[in-house]
Amino acid sequence: IGRKPLVMASALLMAAALVALALTLSNSESAWASPVTVLCAVSYVAAYGLGLGPVAWLAPAEFIPSDQATAGFALTAMCYWLANLVVTATFLALASVLDAMCFLIPLLVLLPFAAFVLLKVPETRGMAVKHTLATLRT
């Protein structure tokens, strides 16, 4: 399986888990809410581990020329940790205002990201960096 299908499957499964999580938490009075909430959270983490988690660390090696790899990997790591900081710093405030619907906010990033990957990102499995960069230039 190539990287692009893994990322697409991961993003769509994560989106489904987030929607299910928000719906389940908004019906938290139900007897089934607790186990389904746990299932949704575990599904989200598993979907992340399927594609977006590992591929995000592999992609720079396939899109950045070797002479710029050090700076490229540093920038990738910085963006990753800054995004984690923003999510961590804002989650409790958003959860207190939006309650269960706070889990829908990541969809504002996740769905456009999936569309971008689908429409603009080439499959890089088995391609040399030079060929990948040439594909991106066209």
C-alpha positions in Angstrom: 0.0 0.0 0.0 1.3 3.4 -0.9 1.6 6.4 1.4 -1.2 8.4 -0.1 -3.9 5.7 0.5 -2.6 5.3 4.0 -3.0 9.0 4.7 -6.4 9.2 3.1 -7.7 6.2 5.0 -6.2 7.5 8.2 -7.7 11.0 7.7 -11.2 9.7 6.9 -11.2 7.2 9.8 -10.0 10.0 12.1 -12.8 12.2 10.9 -15.4 9.5 11.4 -14.1 8.8 14.9 -14.3 12.5 15.8 -17.9 12.9 14.6 -18.9 9.7 16.4 -17.1 10.9 19.5 -18.9 14.3 19.5 -22.3 12.6 18.9 -21.7 10.0 21.6 -20.5 12.6 24.2 -23.5 14.8 23.5 -25.7 11.8 24.5 -23.7 11.0 27.6 -26.8 10.1 29.6 -27.3 6.9 27.6 -26.0 3.6 29.0 -24.0 2.9 25.8 -22.2 6.3 25.8 -19.2 5.3 28.0 -18.1 2.2 26.1 -18.7 3.9 22.7 -16.8 6.9 23.8 -13.8 4.7 24.6 -14.2 2.9 21.3 -14.3 6.2 19.4 -11.1 7.5 21.2 -9.2 4.3 20.6 -10.4 4.3 16.9 -9.1 7.9 16.5 -5.7 7.0 18.0 -5.5 3.8 15.9 -6.4 5.7 12.7 -3.7 8.3 13.4 -1.2 5.5 13.9 -2.2 3.9 10.6 -1.2 6.8 8.4 -0.9 10.4 9.5 1.3 9.6 12.4 4.1 7.7 10.7 3.7 9.1 7.2 4.1 12.7 8.4 7.6 11.7 9.5 8.4 9.8 6.3 7.1 12.5 3.9 9.9 15.0 4.3 12.5 12.4 3.3 10.6 12.0 0.0 9.9 15.7 -0.7 13.0 17.5 0.5 16.3 17.3 -1.5 19.1 15.8 0.5 21.2 19.0 0.5 18.3 20.7 2.4 17.2 17.7 4.5 18.6 19.0 7.9 16.7 22.3 7.7 13.6 20.5 6.2 13.4 18.0 9.0 14.0 20.6 11.6 11.1 22.7 10.2 8.9 19.6 10.0 9.5 18.8 13.7 9.0 22.4 14.7 5.6 22.6 12.9 4.6 19.3 14.5 5.4 20.4 18.0 3.9 23.9 17.5 0.6 22.3 16.4 0.7 20.0 19.4 1.3 23.1 21.6 -1.7 24.9 20.1 -4.0 21.9 20.6 -2.9 21.3 24.1 -3.0 25.0 25.1 -6.5 25.6 23.7 -8.3 22.3 24.3 -9.6 22.8 27.8 -10.9 26.3 27.1 -12.7 25.1 23.9 -14.1 22.1 25.7 -15.5 24.3 28.5 -17.3 26.5 25.9 -18.2 23.9 23.2 -18.6 20.8 25.4 -18.7 17.7 23.2 -18.7 19.7 20.0 -15.1 20.7 20.6 -14.2 17.4 19.0 -15.5 18.7 15.7 -12.9 21.5 15.5 -10.1 19.3 14.2 -12.3 18.5 11.2 -11.7 22.1 10.1 -8.1 21.1 9.5 -8.5 17.4 8.8 -11.0 17.5 5.9 -9.2 20.3 3.9 -6.0 18.4 4.5 -7.5 15.2 3.1 -8.8 17.1 0.1 -5.3 18.6 -0.4 -3.6 15.2 -0.2 -6.2 13.7 -2.6 -5.9 16.4 -5.2 -2.3 17.7 -5.0 0.0 15.2 -3.3 1.5 12.5 -5.6 2.0 8.9 -4.6 5.7 8.7 -3.7 6.1 4.9 -3.1 9.1 3.7 -5.0 10.0 7.2 -6.4 13.3 8.9 -6.0 13.3 12.3 -4.5 14.3 13.9 -7.8 11.3 12.3 -9.5 9.0 13.3 -6.7 10.2 16.9 -7.0 9.8 16.9 -10.7 6.3 15.6 -10.3 5.5 18.5 -7.9 6.8 21.1 -10.3 4.4 20.1 -13.1 
